[in-house]
Amino acid sequence: MKQKIIIFFFFGFVLAGFLEAKSILPTRPTILSELDRIHKSFLDGKEANVDPLIASLQQETARDSSILPALKAAEKLKGSTDEKTKLEAYAELSEALKEYIQKDESTGFHVFYCPMVKKKWIASGDKVQNPYDASMKRCGKKI
């Protein structure tokens, strides 16, 4: 009986450790992937599903409270109904994640800035693809 209890507790601790390890898996790749998907949706003029980004930001905010403004901006983006408000929220999101993105340049993601609209965006690669105005897709620079 004593041996069964010890085995039970051992497996309980192993399972608890596995669940804890799974809960702290890095969310950064998911955040980057979702940011890229949202950027492309603006370029294509399509509706973006922000829920996966919000979920990842909620997890990351539990570890790094400095990105709480990004979570708020993502929630604002989700609640926006017109294009202008969506782009404003997207600009807030990009500004809030600027330092988070620039911490690791090896990801291939960069922060860009358009001096005409005075807004930033985050995208993969080095090519300027301005999401703020279809007539100014090449306006901007990597910062």
Residue, then its C-alpha position, 0 to 999 in steps of 0.5 A: m500500500k505504501q509503495k502504491i502511494i509513493i508511486f501515485f505521488f511520483f506520477g502526480f509530481v511528474l504530471a504537475g511538472f509537465l503541465e507547468a512546463k507546458s504553461i511556460l512555453p514561449t509565446r513569442p513565435t506565436i505573437l510574431s506569427e499573428l502580427d505578421r498575419i494581421h499586417k498581411s490582412f491590412l495589406d490585402g484589405k481583409e478582416a483580421n482575426v485578432d483573437p489568437l494574438i490576444a490569447s498569446l499576449q495574455q499569456e505573455t503579459a502574465r510573465d512580462s507586464s511591460i507589454l500590457p499596452a499591447l494587449k489593450a491595443a489588440e483588444k481595441l483592434k478587435g472591438s474596432t468597427d471602421e477602418k480608421t479606428k482599426l488602423e489607429a489601434y494597429a498603430e498603438l499595437s505596433e508602438a507598444l510592441k516596438e521594443y519587444i520586437q527589437k529585442d531579438e533581431s534574429t527573428g526577421f521581424h522589424v519595426f517600420y515607420c512612415p513619416m507621412v502618417k507618422k505611424k509604425w508597423i511590424a512586419s517580417g522581412d526587409k521590404v517596406q509594405n505600408p499598411y496605412d494607405a494603399s497609395m503609399k505601400r512603399c512609403g516608410k523605412k525600417i527603424 
